[in-house]
C-alpha cells in the first residue's frame, strides 16, 4: 500500500488552516464583546464566522477530491492542487474579513482547485470502470 505522505501532509495543513480560522472567530468574539452562543452583533465577527463555516462546507468536497485524485491519478499533482486550495482559502478568508467584496479571488482559486481534483478523479474512476 502506498503511503501518500504528501497528500496526508496537505490534509493536515488544510485542517490546521480551518483551526486557524476558528481561532480567528474566537479572537473576533473577544474583540467585539459578542459572547457565544450569539452569532450576530458585529459585522467583522459575522464575517469571521462565515469564513469559518464556508470553509467547513467546502472541506468534504476538497478532501474527497484530493484523496481520490491522489489514488487514481497522481499524488504529487493532487498535493500541489491541495496547496493551491489552501492558498485560495487563506486569500478568501483575509479578503472576506477585510471587505466581503474582496472574496472573489480566493473563492475562484479554491473553486478551481476543487474542480480539478473532483472532476479529474471522477473522470479517471469513470474511465477505469467503463473502459477497462
N, C-alpha and C positions, 0 to 999 in steps of 0.2 A: 504494500500500500504506500502510495506517495504521500509525504507529509504535508505538502502545500504550505510551507513555512511563510512564504511571502504574503499569501492571501490571509493567513492567520494573523500576521502582524498588522496588516491593513484592517482587518476586522477589529482587532484590539484598539487600533488608533481611532477608528470610527466611533467605537463605544466611548473612548476617552473624550473625544470631541463632544459627544452627546452629554457626557457627565459635566464637561466644562460649561456647556450651555445651561445645565441645571444649576450649577454653582452661580452663574451669572443671574439666574432668576432669583436665587436667594439673596444675592447682594443687592439686586434692584428692589427687592422687598424691604430690606433694611433701610436702604437709602430713601425710599418713598414713604416708609412708615405703614405700608399696607400689609397687615399680618394675614397669614394663612388662616382660614381657607379662602379668603376673599381673592378674587381673580381680576377685579377691576378697581379703578380709582386713580390710577396713574398711567398715563399713556406709554411711558417708557417701560414700566413693568409689564404692561399688556403686550408690548412688542417682544420683550424677552420671553414671556410665556408662549406667545405664538410661534416664535422661532424654535423653541424647545419642543413644543408639540408637533410642529410641522416636520421637524427632523425625525421624531418618533414615527410619524405617519409614513415617512419615506424609507426608514431603515429596513423593514421587511423586504420590500421590492429590491432595494440595493443589495442586501446581504444574500438573498436567493440568487440574484443575477451574478453577483461576484463569485460565489462558490460554484454555481453550475458552469459558468464560463470557464473558470479555472479547471474544472474537472473535464469538461468536454472539448475545450479549445486549447487555451494556453494560460498557465498560471502567471507568468510574468506580465503579459498584457492585461490580464484581469487585475493584478495588483496595481499596475500603472493606472488603469481606469479607476480603481478604488482610491488612489491618491488624488486623482482629478476630482472625484466625488467629494472627498473630504475638503479639498480646497474650495470647491463650489459651495459647500455648506458653510464654511467659515466666512467666505465673501458674502454669502446670503445673510448670515447672522449679523455681521458687522454693518452691512448696508441697511438691513431692515430696522435694526435698533436705532441707527442714526436718522433714518428717514425711510418710511415704507416704500417710497418711490425709487429707492436705490437698491431694491432687492432683485431686480431683473437679471443682472449679470450673473450673480451667484446661482439664481434659480436655473438659468439656462445651462450653466456649466454642469451642475449636478444632474439636471434632467438628461443632458446629452450622455453623460457617463452611465446613468441608469439605463437609458435606452440601448446603448451599445451592449452593455452586459446582458440585459434581459433578452433583447431580440437576437443577439448573437448566440446566446445559449439555447434559446428556443429553436432557432434555425438549425443549429448543429444537432440538437437532440432529434428534431423532426427529420432531418436528412438521414441521420443514423438509423432511426426507427423504420423509415419507409423506403429508403433506397438501398439499405444494406442487407 
